[in-house]
Amino acid sequence: MSSGNPQRDEKTITKERDRVKRPRRWKVVMHNDDYTTMEFVLDVLIRHFNKSHTEATHIMLQVHYKGIGIAGVYTRDMAESKVAAVLKDAEESGQPLKLTTEPE
């Protein structure tokens, strides 16, 4: 029933939508050194990062000539897991390969 009051307050109820944030992505960065062999870097890129031989060669040459190369971009947990696995493999192989992660 209407009260006939022209100053009646009407409220509109709005519902805010939560935006789903994508998780931040992290780069796995390979660093050049004077001791790790190019063959080992190729092997790591193919086995640990699922790169084709052509992709691995391109990344390896970037590391060699530019000092760094991006092995892949992942969620933070996956990037850190890959770095740990590669560093373990490198240590077991006597290679001083350096990898780091950084936000994309």
CORWO-V927780 format. One record per residue. OMEGA is omega in whole degrees, -180 to 180 (* if undefined). BURIAL is # if it has 16 or more other C-alpha atoms within 10 Angstrom, else .. Layout:
BEGIN
omega=OMEGA burial=BURIAL
omega=OMEGA burial=BURIAL
END
This chain:
BEGIN
omega=-176 burial=.
omega=-180 burial=.
omega=180 burial=.
omega=-179 burial=.
omega=-179 burial=.
omega=-180 burial=.
omega=-179 burial=.
omega=178 burial=.
omega=173 burial=.
omega=-179 burial=.
omega=176 burial=.
omega=179 burial=.
omega=177 burial=.
omega=180 burial=.
omega=179 burial=.
omega=176 burial=.
omega=175 burial=.
omega=176 burial=.
omega=179 burial=.
omega=179 burial=.
omega=175 burial=.
omega=179 burial=.
omega=179 burial=.
omega=-180 burial=.
omega=-177 burial=#
omega=178 burial=#
omega=169 burial=#
omega=-174 burial=#
omega=175 burial=#
omega=-179 burial=#
omega=180 burial=#
omega=170 burial=#
omega=-177 burial=.
omega=-173 burial=.
omega=-179 burial=.
omega=-177 burial=#
omega=177 burial=.
omega=179 burial=.
omega=179 burial=.
omega=179 burial=#
omega=177 burial=#
omega=-180 burial=#
omega=179 burial=#
omega=-178 burial=#
omega=-180 burial=#
omega=-175 burial=#
omega=-174 burial=.
omega=-175 burial=.
omega=176 burial=#
omega=178 burial=.
omega=173 burial=#
omega=180 burial=.
omega=180 burial=.
omega=178 burial=.
omega=-179 burial=.
omega=179 burial=#
omega=179 burial=#
omega=-180 burial=.
omega=180 burial=#
omega=179 burial=#
omega=174 burial=#
omega=179 burial=#
omega=-177 burial=#
omega=-174 burial=#
omega=-177 burial=.
omega=178 burial=.
omega=177 burial=.
omega=175 burial=#
omega=-179 burial=#
omega=180 burial=#
omega=180 burial=#
omega=179 burial=#
omega=-172 burial=#
omega=168 burial=#
omega=-176 burial=#
omega=-179 burial=#
omega=-179 burial=.
omega=179 burial=.
omega=-180 burial=#
omega=178 burial=#
omega=179 burial=.
omega=179 burial=#
omega=-180 burial=#
omega=-180 burial=.
omega=-179 burial=.
omega=180 burial=#
omega=176 burial=#
omega=178 burial=.
omega=-180 burial=#
omega=180 burial=#
omega=179 burial=.
omega=-180 burial=.
omega=180 burial=.
omega=-180 burial=.
omega=-179 burial=#
omega=-178 burial=.
omega=178 burial=#
omega=174 burial=#
omega=175 burial=#
omega=173 burial=.
omega=175 burial=#
omega=-180 burial=.
omega=179 burial=.
omega=* burial=.
END
